[in-house]
Amino acid sequence: MKYQFMISKQTVEVLNSSDEIIINADEEAVERAITNLLTNAIKYSSGESKTTVSVKKLISSAGVEVKDNGRGISDEDLINIF
């Protein structure tokens, strides 16, 4: 998705764990979820903003965190998501 970020005049930084991470998951579902988060970051952030994607090895799982400078989700909608 680097091209989409470039067109939007936004930047993306990927921080990978130095540890090898092996997960047992539906590859397409994981890809769709991360793509959705990145698409929303582009859509709801202003130009020249930065999105950071961090991949971490946790005790018995892996974690992916997407941080952007978007307007965020309203409290009303947030309760319906999480």
Secondary structure, DSSP 4 states (H G I P E B T S, - for coil): -HHHHHHTT-EEEEE--SS-----S-HHHHHHHHHHHHHHHHHHS-TT-EEEEEEEE-SSSEEEEEE--S----HHHHHHH-
